[in-house]
């Protein structure tokens, strides 16, 4: 990462994003403005990735990846909560759909693409087995507690917790995630440090404090713009999905995919540069933050505002979740990866997408 001044495009795109949002607020959504918003969103994603890497290079691992994961997840949770409040009855299952989609996108799509790209370019890559095992253990506990247990906790409610169960699940989710962050950043930080490889970028001088503060500010601004554009594009997305006649759950997949773009691109770039540990820190940390922070947030909204909240997955999605978690434990259970693991994860991701569109 260079210490030179940030390229102009890295702040022009976020500025253009807010200009587009202002135009959407004044003129309303239309085909032309929606297209412009889509292009601006992708440009802003690349700007966010650039500034995230500047911050990460300054603060080092695993703090750098944690910054991006937390920033994206907090804003994603805010988006979900705002949609819930605006349309509580119609969006009772949106948090579940978005969280489940995020897990599948991260654990199969992003991880699979990173393993495939890294294996194709470097044949075999290594990472810290203890760190991956710790993350997977917490991910299994969080996903089972929040996405599977609601189906069996109280049969009369269906895929829902009652109020006390909801409060307890939110507290446990938050405690699990905070415990993982403590282990990752303080108690066993060495479990999440990159494996030593020859990498010119790793030996580049870190950015100056002034450049780091600037990038951190633009990163937050970019992420806010990304989520705001994703929310603005949601009606167009819902209309397109309705026109195609595919299930409404696909909306959650699209929203999760848009919000996770910065992390996905940053993880792919790290894998390409033979920094698989950084890729896994981003991917698994993002999945954990998505559950550990989003579920408590939507639980508070559900309890305080007495709004319905469906968390339990259907039988098909439960099978895909279990398959994904088992696959992650197996493929990340040796500390070394090749192209094969990436191909398997990507094919499971393709299965997820196919059955989401063709249930």
C-alpha positions as CSV (number, residue, x, y, z in Angstrom):
1,X,0.0,0.0,0.0
2,X,1.5,3.3,-1.1
3,X,1.9,6.3,1.2
4,X,1.2,8.7,-1.6
5,X,-1.9,10.9,-1.5
6,X,-5.2,9.0,-2.3
7,X,-6.1,9.0,-6.0
8,X,-8.9,11.5,-6.8
9,X,-11.4,8.8,-7.8
10,X,-11.4,7.4,-4.3
11,X,-13.2,10.4,-3.0
12,X,-15.0,11.5,-6.2
13,X,-17.1,8.3,-6.3
14,X,-18.5,8.7,-2.8
15,X,-19.2,12.4,-3.6
16,X,-21.0,11.3,-6.7
17,X,-23.0,8.7,-4.7
18,X,-24.4,11.4,-2.4
19,X,-25.2,13.6,-5.4
20,X,-27.1,10.6,-6.9
21,X,-28.9,10.1,-3.6
22,X,-29.9,13.8,-3.6
23,X,-31.2,13.4,-7.2
24,X,-33.2,10.4,-6.2
25,X,-34.7,12.2,-3.3
26,X,-35.7,15.2,-5.5
27,X,-36.8,13.5,-8.7
28,X,-37.8,10.0,-7.5
29,X,-36.7,6.7,-8.9
30,X,-36.6,6.2,-12.6
31,X,-34.9,3.9,-15.1
32,X,-32.1,6.4,-15.9
33,X,-31.5,7.4,-12.3
34,X,-31.6,3.8,-11.1
35,X,-29.0,2.9,-13.7
36,X,-26.8,5.8,-12.6
37,X,-27.2,4.8,-9.0
38,X,-26.1,1.2,-9.9
39,X,-23.0,2.5,-11.6
40,X,-22.2,4.9,-8.8
41,X,-22.7,2.2,-6.2
42,X,-20.0,0.0,-7.8
43,X,-17.6,2.9,-8.1
44,X,-18.1,3.7,-4.4
45,X,-17.5,0.0,-3.5
46,X,-14.0,0.2,-5.1
47,X,-13.3,3.4,-3.3
48,X,-14.3,1.8,0.0
49,X,-12.0,-1.1,-0.6
50,X,-9.1,1.2,-1.3
51,X,-9.6,3.2,1.9
52,X,-10.2,0.0,3.9
53,X,-6.8,-1.4,2.8
54,X,-5.1,1.9,3.7
55,X,-6.5,1.7,7.2
56,X,-5.7,-2.1,7.5
57,X,-2.1,-1.5,6.4
58,X,-1.7,1.1,9.1
59,X,-3.3,-0.7,12.1
60,X,-2.2,-4.2,11.0
61,X,-3.9,-7.5,11.4
62,X,-6.4,-8.5,12.7
63,X,-7.5,-5.0,13.5
64,X,-7.6,-3.9,9.9
65,X,-10.1,-6.6,8.8
66,X,-12.1,-6.0,11.9
67,X,-12.6,-2.3,11.1
68,X,-14.1,-3.1,7.7
69,X,-16.3,-6.0,9.0
70,X,-17.7,-3.9,11.9
71,X,-18.3,-0.9,9.7
72,X,-20.2,-2.8,7.1
73,X,-22.2,-4.9,9.6
74,X,-23.2,-1.9,11.7
75,X,-24.5,-0.1,8.6
76,X,-26.1,-3.2,7.3
77,X,-27.9,-3.7,10.6
78,X,-29.1,-0.1,10.4
79,X,-30.5,-0.7,6.9
80,X,-32.4,-3.8,8.0
81,X,-33.8,-2.1,11.1
82,X,-35.0,0.9,9.0
83,X,-36.7,-1.4,6.5
84,X,-38.3,-3.3,9.4
85,X,-39.7,-0.2,11.0
86,X,-41.1,1.1,7.6
87,X,-42.9,-2.1,6.8
88,X,-43.1,-4.4,9.8
89,X,-45.6,-6.9,8.6
90,X,-44.2,-7.4,5.1
91,X,-40.6,-7.5,6.2
92,X,-40.9,-9.9,9.2
93,X,-38.5,-12.4,7.5
94,X,-36.1,-9.9,5.9
95,X,-33.5,-10.1,8.7
96,X,-33.5,-13.9,8.5
97,X,-33.2,-13.8,4.7
98,X,-30.5,-11.2,4.8
99,X,-28.4,-12.9,7.5
100,X,-28.7,-16.3,5.9
101,X,-27.8,-14.9,2.5
102,X,-24.8,-13.2,4.1
103,X,-23.6,-16.4,5.6
104,X,-23.9,-18.3,2.3
105,X,-22.3,-15.5,0.3
106,X,-19.4,-15.2,2.7
107,X,-18.8,-18.8,3.6
108,X,-19.3,-20.2,0.1
109,X,-19.1,-17.4,-2.4
110,X,-16.3,-15.2,-1.0
111,X,-14.4,-18.0,0.7
112,X,-14.7,-20.2,-2.4
113,X,-13.6,-17.5,-4.8
114,X,-10.6,-16.7,-2.5
115,X,-9.5,-20.3,-2.3
116,X,-9.9,-20.8,-6.1
117,X,-8.1,-17.6,-7.0
118,X,-5.3,-18.2,-4.4
119,X,-4.9,-21.9,-5.5
120,X,-4.9,-21.0,-9.2
121,X,-2.1,-18.4,-8.7
122,X,-0.1,-19.9,-5.8
123,X,-1.0,-23.6,-6.0
124,X,-1.3,-24.0,-2.2
125,X,-1.9,-21.4,0.5
126,X,-1.5,-21.6,4.3
127,X,-3.3,-19.9,7.2
128,X,-3.6,-20.1,11.0
129,X,-5.6,-23.2,11.8
130,X,-6.3,-22.1,15.4
131,X,-7.9,-18.9,14.2
132,X,-10.1,-20.5,11.6
133,X,-11.2,-23.2,14.1
134,X,-12.2,-20.5,16.6
135,X,-14.2,-18.6,14.1
136,X,-16.0,-21.7,12.8
137,X,-16.9,-22.8,16.4
138,X,-18.5,-19.5,17.1
139,X,-20.2,-19.4,13.7
140,X,-21.8,-22.9,14.3
141,X,-23.1,-21.8,17.7
142,X,-24.4,-18.5,16.5
143,X,-26.1,-19.8,13.3
144,X,-27.7,-22.7,15.1
145,X,-29.0,-20.6,18.0
146,X,-30.5,-17.9,15.8
147,X,-31.5,-19.6,12.5
148,X,-32.4,-23.2,13.5
149,X,-33.5,-23.2,17.1
150,X,-36.5,-20.8,16.6
151,X,-38.2,-23.6,14.6
152,X,-38.2,-25.9,17.6
153,X,-38.3,-23.6,20.6
154,X,-42.1,-23.1,20.7
155,X,-44.1,-25.0,18.1
156,X,-47.2,-22.7,18.3
157,X,-45.2,-19.7,17.1
158,X,-43.6,-21.4,14.1
159,X,-40.2,-19.9,13.1
160,X,-40.3,-17.3,15.9
161,X,-39.0,-16.9,19.4
162,X,-41.3,-15.7,22.2
163,X,-40.3,-12.4,23.9
164,X,-38.1,-13.9,26.6
165,X,-36.5,-16.3,24.2
166,X,-35.8,-13.4,21.8
167,X,-34.1,-11.3,24.5
168,X,-32.0,-14.3,25.6
169,X,-30.9,-15.2,22.1
170,X,-29.9,-11.5,21.4
171,X,-27.9,-11.4,24.6
172,X,-26.1,-14.7,23.9
173,X,-25.4,-13.7,20.3
174,X,-23.8,-10.5,21.5
175,X,-21.8,-12.2,24.2
176,X,-20.5,-14.8,21.7
177,X,-19.4,-12.2,19.2
178,X,-17.7,-10.0,21.8
179,X,-15.9,-13.0,23.2
180,X,-14.6,-13.8,19.7
181,X,-13.4,-10.2,19.2
182,X,-11.6,-10.4,22.5
183,X,-9.9,-13.6,21.5
184,X,-9.1,-12.2,18.1
185,X,-7.6,-8.9,19.1
186,X,-6.2,-9.4,22.6
187,X,-6.0,-12.9,24.2
188,X,-4.9,-14.9,21.1
189,X,-4.2,-12.3,18.5
190,X,-1.4,-14.5,17.1
191,X,-4.0,-17.0,15.9
192,X,-5.2,-14.5,13.3
193,X,-1.9,-13.0,12.1
194,X,-0.9,-13.8,8.5
195,X,1.4,-16.6,7.7
196,X,4.8,-15.2,6.7
197,X,5.1,-15.1,2.9
198,X,7.1,-13.1,0.4
199,X,4.9,-10.1,-0.3
200,X,6.1,-6.7,-1.4
201,X,2.9,-5.1,-0.1
202,X,3.5,-6.4,3.4
203,X,6.9,-4.7,3.5
204,X,5.7,-1.4,2.1
205,X,6.0,1.6,4.5
206,X,2.7,2.2,6.3
207,X,0.6,5.3,5.4
208,X,1.0,8.4,7.5
209,X,-1.4,9.1,10.4
210,X,-3.0,12.0,8.3
211,X,-3.6,9.6,5.4
212,X,-5.0,7.0,7.7
213,X,-7.5,9.4,9.3
214,X,-8.5,10.6,5.9
215,X,-9.0,7.1,4.6
216,X,-10.9,6.1,7.7
217,X,-13.3,9.0,7.3
218,X,-13.8,8.4,3.6
219,X,-14.3,4.7,4.3
220,X,-17.2,5.4,6.7
221,X,-18.7,7.9,4.2
222,X,-18.4,5.4,1.4
223,X,-20.1,2.6,3.4
224,X,-22.9,4.9,4.3
225,X,-23.4,5.8,0.7
226,X,-23.3,2.2,-0.4
227,X,-26.0,1.1,2.0
228,X,-28.1,4.2,1.2
229,X,-27.9,3.5,-2.5
230,X,-28.7,-0.2,-1.8
231,X,-31.8,0.9,0.1
232,X,-32.7,3.4,-2.6
233,X,-32.4,0.7,-5.2
234,X,-34.5,-1.8,-3.2
235,X,-37.9,-0.9,-4.8
236,X,-36.4,-1.3,-8.2
237,X,-34.9,-4.6,-7.2
238,X,-38.2,-5.8,-5.7
239,X,-40.0,-4.7,-8.9
240,X,-37.6,-6.6,-11.0
241,X,-37.8,-9.7,-8.8
242,X,-41.6,-9.6,-9.0
243,X,-41.5,-9.2,-12.8
244,X,-39.3,-12.2,-13.0
245,X,-41.6,-14.2,-10.7
246,X,-38.9,-15.4,-8.3
247,X,-39.4,-15.6,-4.5
248,X,-39.2,-12.5,-2.3
249,X,-36.3,-14.1,-0.4
250,X,-34.1,-13.1,-3.3
251,X,-34.4,-9.5,-2.2
252,X,-32.4,-10.4,0.9
253,X,-29.7,-12.1,-1.2
254,X,-29.4,-9.0,-3.4
255,X,-29.2,-6.6,-0.4
256,X,-26.6,-8.8,1.3
257,X,-24.6,-9.1,-1.9
258,X,-24.5,-5.3,-2.4
259,X,-23.5,-4.6,1.2
260,X,-20.8,-7.3,1.2
261,X,-19.2,-6.1,-2.0
262,X,-16.4,-4.1,-0.3
263,X,-15.4,-7.0,1.9
264,X,-15.6,-9.5,-0.9
265,X,-13.3,-7.4,-3.2
266,X,-10.9,-6.8,-0.4
267,X,-10.8,-10.5,0.5
268,X,-10.2,-11.5,-3.2
269,X,-7.4,-8.9,-3.5
270,X,-5.7,-10.4,-0.4
271,X,-6.0,-13.9,-1.7
272,X,-4.5,-12.8,-5.0
273,X,-1.6,-11.4,-3.1
274,X,-1.0,-14.7,-1.2
275,X,-2.5,-13.3,2.0
276,X,-5.2,-16.0,2.6
277,X,-5.2,-15.3,6.4
278,X,-6.4,-11.8,5.7
279,X,-9.1,-13.1,3.4
280,X,-10.3,-15.5,6.0
281,X,-10.2,-12.9,8.7
282,X,-12.4,-10.7,6.5
283,X,-14.8,-13.4,5.4
284,X,-15.4,-15.3,8.7
285,X,-15.2,-12.1,10.7
286,X,-17.9,-10.7,8.5
287,X,-20.2,-13.7,8.9
288,X,-19.8,-13.6,12.7
289,X,-20.4,-9.8,12.9
290,X,-23.5,-10.2,10.7
291,X,-25.2,-12.6,13.1
292,X,-23.6,-11.3,16.3
293,X,-24.6,-7.7,15.8
294,X,-27.7,-7.8,13.5
295,X,-29.7,-10.3,15.6
296,X,-29.4,-8.3,18.8
297,X,-30.4,-5.1,16.9
298,X,-33.5,-6.6,15.3
299,X,-34.4,-8.4,18.5
300,X,-34.5,-5.0,20.3
301,X,-36.7,-3.5,17.6
302,X,-39.0,-6.5,17.7
303,X,-39.4,-6.5,21.5
304,X,-39.6,-2.7,22.0
305,X,-42.0,-2.0,19.0
306,X,-43.8,-5.3,19.3
307,X,-43.1,-6.2,15.7
308,X,-43.2,-9.7,14.2
309,X,-39.8,-11.3,13.6
310,X,-39.3,-14.6,11.8
311,X,-35.8,-16.1,12.3
312,X,-36.2,-19.8,11.7
313,X,-35.1,-21.2,8.3
314,X,-37.2,-23.6,6.3
315,X,-36.1,-27.2,6.0
316,X,-34.2,-26.7,2.6
317,X,-32.2,-23.7,4.0
318,X,-31.4,-25.6,7.2
319,X,-29.9,-28.4,5.1
320,X,-27.8,-25.8,3.1
321,X,-26.7,-24.1,6.3
322,X,-25.6,-27.5,7.9
323,X,-23.8,-28.5,4.6
324,X,-22.0,-25.1,4.5
325,X,-20.8,-25.3,8.1
326,X,-19.7,-29.0,7.8
327,X,-17.9,-28.1,4.6
328,X,-16.1,-25.1,6.2
329,X,-14.9,-27.3,9.1
330,X,-13.5,-29.9,6.6
331,X,-12.0,-27.6,4.0
332,X,-10.4,-25.3,6.7
333,X,-9.4,-28.1,9.0
334,X,-5.8,-28.6,7.8
335,X,-4.3,-25.2,7.5
336,X,-3.6,-25.6,3.8
337,X,-5.9,-25.1,0.9
338,X,-5.9,-25.7,-2.9
339,X,-8.2,-24.9,-5.8
340,X,-10.3,-28.0,-5.0
341,X,-11.7,-26.5,-1.8
342,X,-12.6,-23.3,-3.7
343,X,-14.4,-25.2,-6.4
344,X,-16.5,-27.2,-3.9
345,X,-17.5,-24.0,-2.0
346,X,-18.5,-22.2,-5.2
347,X,-20.6,-25.1,-6.4
348,X,-22.5,-25.1,-3.0
349,X,-23.0,-21.4,-3.5
350,X,-24.4,-22.0,-7.0
351,X,-26.8,-24.6,-5.4
352,X,-27.9,-22.0,-2.9
353,X,-28.6,-19.4,-5.7
354,X,-30.4,-21.9,-7.9
355,X,-32.8,-23.1,-5.2
356,X,-33.4,-19.5,-4.0
357,X,-34.6,-18.7,-7.6
358,X,-36.2,-22.1,-8.3
359,X,-37.5,-23.3,-4.9
